[in-house]
């Protein structure tokens, strides 16, 4: 599967952005999906994950309550709605796909994900 992330940009602190990640192919519903991010000089970190069936989600503590993740299997797309943005949310955001037979499974470990998008830059200004 090929992933393309978009929707990043420059936003003021407290503002919102919605990231989208479009997947190619007919088997999108076979993949758990996640968002990771990497800030300059820092390691890539987990942000949010959603199961194949969309019935299970999981969030990093730093974004819980601010960044709901969702997916539309009919459109082969996963979303990250980013609200109440903070300066420390500045990073390149990557979407990732993990083929799994379990409809409710998700993972926060980067090495579990088989496919990655190219990343989209999010910059939060004061």
VENGIZI-V650271 format. One record per helix or strand of 3 or more residues. SS is the DSSP state (~ for helix, > for strand). FROM is the first residue (numbers start at 1). TO is the last residue. If there is no record, write none. Layout:
# VENGIZI-V650271
ss->{SS;SS}
from->{FROM;FROM}
to->{TO;TO}
This chain:
# VENGIZI-V650271
ss->{>;>;>;~;>;>;>;>;>;~;>;~;>}
from->{3;9;17;28;31;45;57;69;77;87;91;110;120}
to->{6;12;23;30;38;50;59;72;82;89;99;112;125}
